[in-house]
Amino acid sequence: MANTRAVTEAETLANSEHSLDTNLHETSAWKDFLALIKVGIVNSNLITTFTGLWLALHFTGAGFLTNIDTILFTLIGSSLIIAGSCSINNYIDRDIDHLMERTKGRPTVTGKVNPQKVILMGLLFIVLGTTFLLLTTLTAAIIGLIGVFSYVVLYTMWSKRKLVSNTIVGSISGAVPPLIGWAAVDANLDLIAWSLFLIMFAWQPPHFYALAMRRVEEYRAARIPMLPVVKGFKATKRSIMLWIVALLPIPLLLTDLGYTFLIIATVLNIGWLGLGIYGYKSQDDLKWAKQMFVYSLQYMTIMFVAMVIVTLL
């Protein structure tokens, strides 16, 4: 009886360990997948895509529920092409990612995934995403493919490793999502749609320059010619401030959103500029860069969420 109990307990323990190993494997596989598609980038771009889509519905007088299919096709399609592009980026950059602390744990670096499977997955996602966008408008699908080309070819394969202006080139793809959202509803892109594009385009250099300052040694080790690597912190801080100044007048193109939004946007812009000026003479450049980076994340989220909220008031 005692032996039977011991065997049973041993089997139970073995089964528990096997279940734990399986769960850990599944969790790890899921985390690897999320790392491959850069889920953070996918999610942040969904915010701007949805804002463009929402504003198009609002200003064209189209109903939300009556266009729920367009909304779903747009969000699924844009998510897939972004995820696919990020997967291909991981495939291309696997030779340098091991040199950087924040990227050395990617599954394309650790060898957890087959590189050929990554590129195939990326291409499949782009094809599927484009198909979903084609279910909205041809314009939305074309803009999506322009975003893919600018991120994979113009940025990842070309400018990232060769040009100090790589961040500006990369800003094109990051500014495309709100255009996709708008075009899915209205193929005749309005000034508002282009204004969203301009906001996202001008927002990215100060955001990524601040990140590059914090990771300057990693970029130097990987031989990526980011602005702080090539021209130093002083020039980078100057560029950050100039791009923030460039953001100041853009909300004036969005007067149709009303004075409430203009006030919110102006406060956000002046707040970012003020934070930059306040810490500009700081001896701790990395602390200043961290503050600017964190503010930029809050800025983008609040700005685009505010655009949706003011249309509900």
PyMOL commands that set and color helices and strands:
alter all, ss='L'
color gray80, all
select helices_A, chain A and resi 2-37+39-60+65-95+97-99+107-110+115-134+138-162+166-175+177-185+191-214+216-221+227-247+250-257+259-280+285-310
alter helices_A, ss='H'
color red, helices_A
deselect
rebuild
show_as cartoon
